[in-house]
Amino acid sequence: MKRQALTIPTSLLVLALAACGPAPESAGAAAPAQEATPSADSAAAVPQAEGVVIHEPWLRQPPPSAEVSAGYLLIQNPGTDADRLLSVETDAAERVEVHEMEEVDGVMRMREIEGGLEIPAGGEVALQPGGYHLMLMGAAGLEAGQQVDAVLVFERAGRVEVTFDVRPPGAGAGGHGHGDGHAH
C-alpha cells in the first residue's frame, strides 16, 4: 500500500501530535500493537449485519483554538474475508483521514494510510493513541461529554453508523465513564 507523508506547518504539527499521541499517563509506554483485545466495557458493542463489530469509539477533545482531533476505536472482523476501512464521514469535521504513527530514526511521524486500513479476516485492528487513528481536520467546537455521529465506510461491510464519545484532552481508552461507546 502506497503511503504519502503529511506536510503541515510546524505549529499545526505540534497540535496534531498532541491530539493523536498517547495520553500523558501512558507517554512512556511502548507503541501499541496493531491488534488489541477488547476490554470488558466493550462487551456491549453491536455486531453489524455485514460482519464488522465496532468497540468503544471515542474522539479526543481538541486543545483550545485547535481544529484537529483524533478518533479511536477497535474494529473486529469475524468474517472469512479481509475488509478495509476506506473512509469516515461526519458533519463534525471538514475532512477525516486514517493515519498511522511510527517512529523513524527516533522521531515520531504521522502518515495518512493510502487506500484504506486493512482489517484481517478473523482479526481486529485497534485505532488507539500512538498508533493507527482517525485524524479529524476542521473539527471546531468538540467538547468533552458530547457525542458525534459518523459513518465508517468499509470495502465489504459497506456503511456502518457509529456514535463517538468526546473525551477530555488527557483521556485515554476507557476513560471517564464513557466505557462502551456506541455502534448501531
JOJO-V696313 format. One record per residue. N is the residue number from 0. PSI is psi as a letter, one per 40 degrees, with the letter a starting at -180 (999 if undefined). Layout:
BEGIN
n=N psi=PSI
n=N psi=PSI
END
This chain:
BEGIN
n=0 psi=h
n=1 psi=h
n=2 psi=i
n=3 psi=h
n=4 psi=i
n=5 psi=h
n=6 psi=h
n=7 psi=i
n=8 psi=i
n=9 psi=d
n=10 psi=d
n=11 psi=d
n=12 psi=d
n=13 psi=d
n=14 psi=d
n=15 psi=d
n=16 psi=d
n=17 psi=d
n=18 psi=d
n=19 psi=e
n=20 psi=i
n=21 psi=i
n=22 psi=i
n=23 psi=d
n=24 psi=e
n=25 psi=e
n=26 psi=d
n=27 psi=e
n=28 psi=i
n=29 psi=i
n=30 psi=i
n=31 psi=i
n=32 psi=i
n=33 psi=d
n=34 psi=i
n=35 psi=i
n=36 psi=h
n=37 psi=i
n=38 psi=i
n=39 psi=d
n=40 psi=d
n=41 psi=e
n=42 psi=d
n=43 psi=e
n=44 psi=i
n=45 psi=h
n=46 psi=i
n=47 psi=i
n=48 psi=d
n=49 psi=e
n=50 psi=d
n=51 psi=i
n=52 psi=h
n=53 psi=h
n=54 psi=h
n=55 psi=f
n=56 psi=h
n=57 psi=i
n=58 psi=i
n=59 psi=h
n=60 psi=h
n=61 psi=i
n=62 psi=i
n=63 psi=h
n=64 psi=e
n=65 psi=i
n=66 psi=f
n=67 psi=i
n=68 psi=i
n=69 psi=i
n=70 psi=i
n=71 psi=i
n=72 psi=i
n=73 psi=h
n=74 psi=h
n=75 psi=i
n=76 psi=g
n=77 psi=e
n=78 psi=i
n=79 psi=e
n=80 psi=i
n=81 psi=i
n=82 psi=i
n=83 psi=h
n=84 psi=h
n=85 psi=d
n=86 psi=i
n=87 psi=h
n=88 psi=h
n=89 psi=i
n=90 psi=e
n=91 psi=e
n=92 psi=i
n=93 psi=d
n=94 psi=i
n=95 psi=h
n=96 psi=i
n=97 psi=h
n=98 psi=i
n=99 psi=i
n=100 psi=h
n=101 psi=i
n=102 psi=h
n=103 psi=h
n=104 psi=f
n=105 psi=e
n=106 psi=h
n=107 psi=h
n=108 psi=i
n=109 psi=h
n=110 psi=i
n=111 psi=i
n=112 psi=h
n=113 psi=h
n=114 psi=e
n=115 psi=i
n=116 psi=h
n=117 psi=h
n=118 psi=h
n=119 psi=i
n=120 psi=h
n=121 psi=e
n=122 psi=a
n=123 psi=i
n=124 psi=h
n=125 psi=h
n=126 psi=h
n=127 psi=i
n=128 psi=h
n=129 psi=e
n=130 psi=b
n=131 psi=i
n=132 psi=i
n=133 psi=h
n=134 psi=h
n=135 psi=h
n=136 psi=h
n=137 psi=f
n=138 psi=g
n=139 psi=i
n=140 psi=e
n=141 psi=h
n=142 psi=i
n=143 psi=h
n=144 psi=e
n=145 psi=i
n=146 psi=i
n=147 psi=h
n=148 psi=i
n=149 psi=i
n=150 psi=h
n=151 psi=h
n=152 psi=h
n=153 psi=i
n=154 psi=d
n=155 psi=d
n=156 psi=e
n=157 psi=a
n=158 psi=h
n=159 psi=h
n=160 psi=h
n=161 psi=i
n=162 psi=h
n=163 psi=h
n=164 psi=h
n=165 psi=h
n=166 psi=i
n=167 psi=i
n=168 psi=d
n=169 psi=e
n=170 psi=i
n=171 psi=a
n=172 psi=h
n=173 psi=e
n=174 psi=i
n=175 psi=f
n=176 psi=e
n=177 psi=f
n=178 psi=d
n=179 psi=e
n=180 psi=a
n=181 psi=h
n=182 psi=h
n=183 psi=999
END
